[in-house]
Amino acid sequence: MEGEDYKPRRILFRRRGEDGEEIDDRFDVEFPIKAIIPLGILYSIFLYGQYYYKGDIPSILVLLVITLVPIILWSSLGPALSERIILKWVNKVDRKKLPSADEVFYGFPMAVKDTYYIEANPMDLRMDNFVQVVLRIKEAVFLSIGLCILTAMILGTFFFDNLEKYWDVVMNEPYYGPNELVLDTAIWLGPFAMIVLFLVIPLFWITEDVQIYRIDRLQDSRRIGEYLRTGLLSKVLGFIGIIFAYDISRGYALEVHGADAAALTLYATTFETFILIFIACAGAPFLVSAIYLLRYHKVWVNNIRIKATKYIPVGTMEIAIVEKEDLQLLAHDERIEPVKSLLVRFIRSRFGKYIAFVLLVFGLAATFFMGFIFTGIWSDPIGYWEDYLPGWLLELMPWT
């Protein structure tokens, strides 16, 4: 832009590197000493949850040994697969070629003709930011629990009869029912779930931290990692964990107390079991995730960022101030238009507000009446409503 009409704009915000430099294009995982204490306390809680449920230390040690397998897979094979998938997709963005079905299933955008760029000043992952770390590892925990419980539910229906007899003989303490078996099995399946999820979770995290941004047709900027973390695959696996964990907790409460137990007792046992599932099953995904993030994540992210620059330009976010003389509407109070609708003007009056409040109360009462009384959901087999409703209204009720 050259000429007499050109004038530099004031900058409201310019993204800079973590160190304050104009450009700091290296992604880092920062782990200060003070981060050891909260992470150690959190993992200790998970270990205690496993011990509380299992009741013996050798079982916990065996579980830790088995967890070494997914740690090895997450260190190399998972990130290598993620690199291949990400670079394959950015190559299609460069060539304006639609992504494949599996890439769409992962959550990659199909709008390859939009503008994409790699942020030159990536935000680092700070392990002393407890909330940020918990939110990151939460994904691994939820997906792991969902996979564990789903696998235990499927296999438990085949093995429960024999396992119940075996448990009765060797321990003299049979399971309450299939749901307790699922709980017991799900804790042991933690390393299994992380072995399977090396195909998914490193991809989510690497895509998030590579920090490729898309400028969509509404000119909004959004990180590609957000598409994957809110994509179909992530939603399916994430909801499975919550729904199945609650379903198993509820079933276990019914096995322990029976269907005739007080509702408060059932809810209390369901809530207690639900929390225990998450604490006891979170040990393996927490350990694998923490070791991966601290030891391997940074190298893979930076390498993929370097390779992706062959296909996508590097840029950084900058917000310029638009001066008042360049605007036709904003910052001009004289351009505010009065509301011309008579209804809006009436409702904003004092009397209109009273009328609006009456209509609000009437609307709520009418919806509750139609929902709980008129439809017959609260049917009247014992004649309860005959003492409260007038005769003309009783004749309108479905049960009459």
Secondary structure, DSSP 8 states (H G I E B T S, - for coil): --STT-----EEEE---TTS-S------EE--GGGHHHHHHHHHHHHHHHHHHH--HHHHHHHHHHHHHHHHHHHTHHHHHHHHHHHHHHHHHHHT----HHHHHHT--S-TTSEEEEESS---EETT-HHHHHHHHHHHHHHHHHHHHHHHHHHHHHHHHHHHHHHHHHTS---SSHHHHHHHHHHHTHHHHHHHHTTTHHHHHHHHHHTEEEE-TT--EEEHHHHHHTSHHHHHHHHHHHHHHHHHHHHHHHHHH-TTS-HHHHHHHHHHHHHHHHHHHSHHHHHHHHHHHHHTHHHHHHHHHHHHTTTS-EE--EEE---GGG-SSTT-GGG------HHHHHHTSHHHHHHHHHHHHHHHHHHHHIIIIITSTT--TT--GGGTS-HHHHTTSTT-
